[in-house]
Structures are given as C-alpha cells and as structure tokens.
Amino acid sequence: TGGVLLQLGVHGFDLIEHLFGPIEQLGALTAIRMPQRRLADGSVIAVRAPDHALVHHQLCSGVPVSHEILFGEVAGTSRFRLEV
C-alpha cells in the first residue's frame, strides 16, 4: 500500500511537474510515525500504511526537489505549502 504517497503525495507530484517540468527520477523514505490513530468516533485503529514520506525528485532539467508528505500535521498548519 502507498499510504500517504498515494493519498496526498500524488497532488504534490502533479504540482511539481506543473510548475517546474517533468520529473525524471525520484527516491523516497517512508515511515509509520503514528502507529495508532484515534477516529472521530473515539475508536482507535492500527496504522498499517506509511503516514510520513520524504521524497527527493530529480527533474528532467537537472533541478533537485525535496518533498515532505505527512498525515500527522499539527492542527491549524498550512496543508499545502510550497517553498521555492
């Protein structure tokens, strides 16, 4: 399962390509940082897919890009932030 990469990361990949051009290659480190998650109804579930990823892209232009994706963000933080 792709976890955070497939649920949130794909939007960042799309944005990177839209703004800066095609991605030639990438590498990623993933982890489960919160092994349990409490749902709105109070129940607790075990997390089995990565909830945090650090991705390094190499664009076709040669420009390197770092991309961090996580589910465990602090409430009230900017969900999508881009630093150029």
N, CA, C and O of each residue as an XYZ file, in Angstrom:
336
protein
N       0.837     -1.193      0.000
C       0.000      0.000      0.000
C       0.871      1.241      0.000
O       1.963      1.240      0.567
N       0.399      2.280     -0.623
C       1.176      3.505     -0.758
C       0.963      4.509      0.346
O       1.766      5.427      0.512
N      -0.128      4.350      1.122
C      -0.384      5.264      2.225
C      -0.382      6.721      1.803
O      -1.053      7.104      0.845
N       0.377      7.527      2.527
C       0.405      8.971      2.325
C       0.893      9.359      0.919
O       0.489     10.395      0.390
N       1.753      8.537      0.317
C       2.229      8.847     -1.039
C       1.094      8.829     -2.054
O       1.015      9.703     -2.917
N       0.217      7.838     -1.954
C      -0.882      7.736     -2.912
C      -2.056      8.639     -2.572
O      -2.781      9.072     -3.469
N      -2.255      8.930     -1.292
C      -3.406      9.746     -0.908
C      -3.132     11.247     -0.999
O      -4.009     12.001     -1.421
N      -1.944     11.694     -0.617
C      -1.609     13.120     -0.657
C      -0.459     13.428     -1.611
O      -0.474     14.449     -2.299
N       0.523     12.556     -1.651
C       1.735     12.812     -2.413
C       1.511     13.039     -3.885
O       2.194     13.857     -4.501
N       0.554     12.319     -4.463
C       0.317     12.454     -5.906
C      -0.046     13.887     -6.275
O       0.282     14.338     -7.373
N      -0.715     14.612     -5.382
C      -1.072     16.011     -5.663
C       0.179     16.888     -5.708
O       0.282     17.789     -6.540
N       1.121     16.621     -4.814
C       2.386     17.352     -4.825
C       3.211     17.022     -6.059
O       3.834     17.908     -6.643
N       3.221     15.740     -6.465
C       3.953     15.348     -7.670
C       3.391     16.102     -8.879
O       4.142     16.617     -9.708
N       2.074     16.157     -8.963
C       1.410     16.855    -10.063
C       1.758     18.350    -10.059
O       2.032     18.931    -11.110
N       1.744     18.965     -8.871
C       2.065     20.384     -8.758
C       3.516     20.660     -9.151
O       3.796     21.634     -9.850
N       4.430     19.812     -8.708
C       5.842     19.981     -9.063
C       6.008     19.942    -10.581
O       6.694     20.788    -11.156
N       5.380     18.959    -11.227
C       5.506     18.859    -12.688
C       4.840     20.034    -13.393
O       5.355     20.528    -14.397
N       3.718     20.479    -12.883
C       3.009     21.607    -13.487
C       3.847     22.892    -13.414
O       3.908     23.650    -14.382
N       4.483     23.130    -12.278
C       5.242     24.359    -12.078
C       6.659     24.311    -12.642
O       7.158     25.315    -13.151
N       7.308     23.155    -12.555
C       8.742     23.107    -12.835
C       9.152     22.155    -13.952
O      10.321     22.145    -14.336
N       8.242     21.363    -14.482
C       8.575     20.441    -15.567
C       8.626     19.002    -15.095
O       8.483     18.715    -13.906
N       8.832     18.098    -16.047
C       8.752     16.658    -15.772
C       9.774     16.169    -14.738
O      10.897     16.666    -14.652
N       9.340     15.188    -13.970
C      10.202     14.504    -13.004
C      10.886     13.354    -13.732
O      10.224     12.528    -14.360
N      12.214     13.303    -13.646
C      12.972     12.246    -14.310
C      13.092     11.009    -13.412
O      12.926      9.880    -13.874
N      13.381     11.232    -12.135
C      13.507     10.120    -11.204
C      13.205     10.595     -9.798
O      13.229     11.793     -9.518
N      12.917      9.642     -8.910
C      12.691     10.004     -7.517
C      13.051      8.840     -6.620
O      13.110      7.687     -7.048
N      13.288      9.169     -5.383
C      13.532      8.182     -4.341
C      12.784      8.637     -3.104
O      12.608      9.835     -2.884
N      12.343      7.687     -2.298
C      11.550      8.061     -1.128
C      11.900      7.200      0.077
O      12.197      6.011     -0.045
N      11.856      7.831      1.234
C      11.911      7.128      2.516
C      10.533      7.278      3.133
O       9.994      8.383      3.183
N       9.958      6.181      3.604
C       8.637      6.240      4.218
C       8.687      5.636      5.607
O       9.576      4.846      5.927
N       7.721      6.018      6.424
C       7.663      5.507      7.791
C       6.233      5.597      8.311
O       5.418      6.377      7.819
N       5.959      4.784      9.309
C       4.723      4.916     10.074
C       5.117      5.628     11.361
O       5.725      5.024     12.245
N       4.775      6.904     11.470
C       5.170      7.720     12.614
C       4.142      7.666     13.736
O       4.479      7.856     14.905
N       2.881      7.406     13.374
C       1.808      7.288     14.370
C       1.190      5.902     14.209
O       0.269      5.740     13.409
N       1.668      4.897     14.943
C       1.210      3.522     14.740
C      -0.258      3.282     15.103
O      -0.837      2.265     14.721
N      -0.848      4.209     15.830
C      -2.278      4.133     16.144
C      -2.908      5.493     15.892
O      -2.284      6.531     16.112
N      -4.152      5.474     15.429
C      -4.857      6.713     15.134
C      -6.251      6.651     15.752
O      -6.950      5.644     15.631
N      -6.652      7.747     16.422
C      -7.978      7.832     17.020
C      -8.932      8.479     16.017
O      -8.667      9.576     15.524
N     -10.031      7.807     15.719
C     -11.027      8.311     14.782
C     -11.995      9.254     15.482
O     -12.006      9.344     16.709
N     -12.801      9.951     14.702
C     -13.752     10.934     15.251
C     -14.723     10.305     16.241
O     -15.172     10.973     17.172
N     -15.052      9.029     16.054
C     -15.987      8.361     16.962
C     -15.313      7.846     18.236
O     -15.968      7.244     19.087
N     -14.004      8.084     18.364
C     -13.271      7.677     19.556
C     -12.578      6.336     19.439
O     -11.745      6.000     20.281
N     -12.898      5.565     18.423
C     -12.249      4.264     18.262
C     -10.800      4.459     17.808
O     -10.450      5.466     17.193
N      -9.978      3.473     18.130
C      -8.559      3.520     17.797
C      -8.264      2.414     16.790
O      -8.685      1.270     16.964
N      -7.542      2.768     15.742
C      -7.178      1.781     14.736
C      -5.661      1.716     14.600
O      -4.958      2.686     14.884
N      -5.169      0.566     14.165
C      -3.741      0.404     13.896
C      -3.454      0.942     12.490
O      -4.207      0.683     11.551
N      -2.367      1.687     12.361
C      -1.956      2.219     11.063
C      -1.022      1.202     10.425
O      -0.032      0.793     11.033
N      -1.335      0.794      9.200
C      -0.546     -0.228      8.516
C       0.135      0.276      7.250
O       0.891     -0.466      6.622
N      -0.120      1.518      6.867
C       0.477      2.093      5.664
C       1.274      3.334      6.059
O       0.954      3.970      7.063
N       2.299      3.687      5.296
C       3.124      4.850      5.635
C       2.295      6.121      5.800
O       1.434      6.431      4.976
N       2.575      6.854      6.886
C       1.890      8.122      7.127
C       2.844      9.310      7.014
O       2.454     10.450      7.261
N       4.089      9.039      6.641
C       5.102     10.085      6.505
C       6.057      9.655      5.392
O       6.479      8.500      5.344
N       6.394     10.577      4.508
C       7.346     10.278      3.435
C       8.225     11.493      3.166
O       7.778     12.637      3.247
N       9.463     11.221      2.851
C      10.403     12.248      2.405
C      10.868     11.811      1.020
O      11.506     10.770      0.870
N      10.542     12.617      0.010
C      10.807     12.256     -1.377
C      11.814     13.235     -1.972
O      11.710     14.446     -1.779
N      12.777     12.699     -2.690
C      13.735     13.523     -3.434
C      13.509     13.266     -4.917
O      13.649     12.140     -5.393
N      13.156     14.331     -5.645
C      12.908     14.258     -7.078
C      14.112     14.825     -7.820
O      14.798     15.718     -7.323
N      14.355     14.300     -9.003
C      15.305     14.894     -9.942
C      14.480     15.255    -11.173
O      13.935     14.375    -11.839
N      14.391     16.543    -11.471
C      13.636     16.963    -12.644
C      14.455     16.711    -13.907
O      15.679     16.597    -13.848
N      13.777     16.625    -15.045
C      14.474     16.445    -16.326
C      15.462     17.577    -16.586
O      16.459     17.387    -17.282
N      15.186     18.753    -16.029
C      16.080     19.904    -16.175
C      17.337     19.784    -15.318
O      18.261     20.586    -15.452
N      17.371     18.783    -14.437
C      18.507     18.608    -13.545
C      18.294     19.193    -12.166
O      19.107     18.960    -11.272
N      17.222     19.948    -11.964
C      16.943     20.590    -10.677
C      16.491     19.537     -9.660
O      15.599     18.743     -9.954
N      17.100     19.522     -8.460
C      16.654     18.623     -7.406
C      15.506     19.253     -6.609
O      15.470     20.468     -6.419
N      14.580     18.426     -6.150
C      13.428     18.895     -5.371
C      13.263     17.973     -4.164
O      13.325     16.752     -4.305
N      13.052     18.549     -2.982
C      12.717     17.786     -1.774
C      11.251     17.997     -1.475
O      10.731     19.106     -1.607
N      10.586     16.927     -1.072
C       9.129     16.943     -0.911
C       8.774     16.097      0.319
O       8.995     14.886      0.328
N       8.228     16.734      1.343
C       7.825     16.018      2.557
C       6.302     15.908      2.580
O       5.593     16.883      2.329
N       5.811     14.710      2.885
C       4.377     14.442      2.885
C       4.043     13.731      4.193
O       4.684     12.740      4.543
N       3.033     14.237      4.921
C       2.686     13.590      6.180
C       1.215     13.765      6.527
O       0.580     14.759      6.174
N       0.697     12.765      7.231
C      -0.662     12.835      7.763
C      -0.675     13.473      9.147
O      -1.695     14.031      9.551
N       0.426     13.404      9.880
C       0.462     13.826     11.274
C       0.737     15.289     11.484
O       1.419     15.647     12.444
N       0.231     16.156     10.620
C       0.473     17.589     10.770
C      -0.282     18.155     11.967
O      -1.315     17.624     12.374
N       0.236     19.212     12.508
C      -0.388     19.878     13.651
C      -1.635     20.618     13.177
O      -1.609     21.274     12.136
N      -2.708     20.518     13.923
C      -3.956     21.204     13.562
C      -3.702     22.684     13.347
O      -3.003     23.323     14.133
N      -4.270     23.224     12.284
C      -4.135     24.640     12.000
C      -2.952     24.991     11.116
O      -2.785     26.153     10.744
N      -2.119     23.996     10.768
C      -0.994     24.305      9.881
C      -1.472     24.335      8.436
O      -2.532     23.805      8.104
N      -0.683     24.954      7.599
C      -0.989     25.026      6.182
C      -0.884     23.630      5.584
O       0.176     23.007      5.652
N      -1.957     23.136      5.005
C      -1.978     21.772      4.482
C      -1.008     21.609      3.312
O      -0.282     20.618      3.237
N      -1.000     22.569      2.415
C      -0.095     22.522      1.272
C       0.750     23.784      1.286
O       0.230     24.893      1.157
N       2.028     23.611      1.441
C       2.944     24.754      1.483
C       4.053     24.477      0.476
O       4.570     23.362      0.399
N       4.402     25.469     -0.273
C       5.431     25.350     -1.278
C       6.514     26.375     -1.000
O       6.222     27.561     -0.849
N       7.752     25.932     -0.932
C       8.881     26.823     -0.772
C       9.758     26.685     -2.002
O      10.183     25.582     -2.344
N      10.030     27.793     -2.664
C      10.849     27.754     -3.879
C      12.173     28.461     -3.597
O      13.025     28.551     -4.481
